[in-house]
Amino acid sequence: MTTVTRQQLAARIAADIPEGSYVNLGIGAPTLVANYLPADQEIILHTENGMLGMGPAPEPGQVDPDLINAGKQAVTALAGASYFHHADSFGMMRGGHLDVCVLGAFQVSQSGDLANWSTGAPGAIPAVGGAMDLAMGARSVYVMTDLLTKTGESKLVASCSYPLTGVACVTRVYTDHAVFDVTDAGFAVRETFGATIDDLRALTGLELVDASAPGR
């Protein structure tokens, strides 16, 4: 069954972010989106640790150790970038000032609940952190994840069994198999990367709405 790489998926997400948006990219795979934003559009990236105007990853040999994102990865600063206190950063997140955030996930329920901070495994991180503020504060929440776990279970579920990050907060889920919108009728398949709707129903065990047809 055809799938896409994380880099291809990051480029697909970047293409969906409207020009002029203020965007936060979560720790992990979502940070790749920064490398695929159109150069001819103004999209302003926010970091949880206190930066507005983040650019893509630096070229080899051009790393500034003082410029990092929330995941401690080296980043660049675009012309006009600003730096601010952690409390001001969370004020932006909680106050509804971000248009889009892109987060990873362990599970997303068909009603849009998000679980992305703990599986309950021994040694797991002890608290949800800023993901909760992003999930509930951003106007649109995009999830970037593989459709299946390493052991073959679907990350799209009827209801989450892991601790929740946010309730009814997810707008769209981008996976290596397909793109899904969260709707009142459950997950709607917006676009596939080679899988059929029946394939996706078999993989997820869910009733899926086919929204991929032209004109829908």
N, C-alpha and C positions, 0 to 999 in steps of 0.2 A: 504494500500500500504506500502510495507517495506521501511524503512529508516534506516540510521545509526546515532549513537550518535555523538556529537562533538568530544568526545574522540576517537572513532573509526575513524572518518574522519581525525583527527590529525595524527593518526598512519598511515593512508593510504597515507597522504601527505609526512610524514617523510620517508616512504619507497621509494618515487620517487625522493628524493634529492640525487644527485650523491656524492659519496665520494670525499672529497677534496674541496667541494663547500664552498664559503663564502656566508652566508645567513643572511638576516634580517627578523625577524618575527614581523609583525605589531601588533598594540595594539588590545586587545580583544582576540577572539577565536584563532587567529593564534599563540599566545604565547604557546598554548598547545602543539604545534609541538615539542618544545624543550624537552618535557618529553618522546618522543617516538623515538628519533634518535638512531640508532643502536650503542651500546656501543663499538663495534669492528671496527667502522669506524670513520675517522676524518672528521667532518663537523664543520666548524668554524662559530659561531654565532656572528653577529655584532649588536650592539644596537645604535640607533640614538643618544642617549645622551652621547656616547663616550666610548664604551667598545668593545673589540674584544676577543672572547674566553668565551662567556657566557655559563653557564651550566644550568641544569634543575632547577626547583623550589626547594628551600631548604626544608629539613625535618623540622617538627615541633620542635621548640626550637633551631633551628640552623640558624635563620635569622640574617643576617648582615645588619643593617639599612643603611649602606653606599653602598650596592650593590643592585641597582634597574635597571629595564629596562625603556624604554621610557614611559611606562604606569604606572610608579611608583610601579610596582609589585616587590617584593623581588625575587632575582635570586641568583645563585651561580657563581663563577668564576672557570674555569678549570685551571689546571697547564699550565703556559705560557701565561695566559690572560694578556692583556694590556689595559691601560686607556689613553685617549687622549682628546684634546680640541674638543668642539662641532663643530668648523669650520673644523677640520680635518675629523670628522665623516661625515659631509656633503660633503666634498671633495671626500670621498670614495663612497658615494651614487651617487653623480652627475657625477663622473668620470668614471663610468662603471666598478668599481672594485668589485661589488657584482654579484655573479652568479645567485642567486635566492632571491626573496623576496616573502613573503606570506602576503597578505592583505585581509581585509574584504571588503564587498561591499554592497551598496544600490542597484546598478544596474550595469550590464555589457552588452554592446551592442554586436550584432553579428559580428561587425567589430573589437571588442576588446577594445572599449572605456570603461573607468572605471569611475564610480561616487561613491565615498565612504566617502565624507566628509560633505555633507550637503543635507538635503531634502528641505531646504528653510523654515522649520518650525520656528515659533517664538522661540527665545532663542537658536537657533542652534549656533554651534561654528562659529566664525567670519572669519576664514581663513583656507585654505587647509592644511597648515603645511608641515611636511616632507613627507607625503604620495605622494605628487607630485614628489619629488625628487627620491623616491624609485621606483615609477611606471615607470618613464621615464629613470632611470639610471640603473636598474638591467637588466641583460641579459635575465632572464626569470621571468615573473610575474605570480605567482599562486594566485588565489583568493579562499578563504575559506568562504563559506556562506551557509545559508539555501536557497533552491531553491525558496521558496515562502515567502512573507511577512506575518506578523501576520494576515493580512486581506485577504490573499489568492492570491495576485498578484505575478506574476513571476518577479524575479529579473534579469532574462535573458530577454532582450528586443531587438526589432529591432533597436531602437535608444534610447539613454538615455534622460530622461526628467529632470533629476537633474543636478546640476553643475558638470562639468567634473573635475576629478583628473588628468587624462592623456588620450591621444588620441592613439588608436590602439596599446595599450601597453600590454594587457593581453594575456598570453600564454595559460593558462589552468584554468578552473573553477571546483573546488571541492565542490559539494553540498551534502546534506543529501539524495538525490535521485539518483544522478549519477555524473560521471566525464565527463566534456565537454572540448574538445580542440577548440580553436579559429582558424578557417581556412579561406581560401579565399572564400569558399562556405558557410560560416556561422559556426554555432556551430556543431561540430561533437561529437556524443556520444561515448566516449571512453570505459566507463564501467558503468553498472547500478547496483543498490543495491536492485533489485527486481522489479522495474518498467519496463514496456515495452517501446519501442520507441514510440509507439502510445500514451501510457500514458503520456510520457514526452512532446510529441507534443501538447496534449490536455492541459497540465498544463501551458506550455509556450506560446502557440499560434504561435509557430515558426516552420518553415520547418527545420528539423534536419537531419543531415547526420548520418547514422548508421555506425560507425567505430568500433563497439564492436565485430563484428564477428571474429572468429579465422583467423589469417593470414592477417588481415588488420591493 
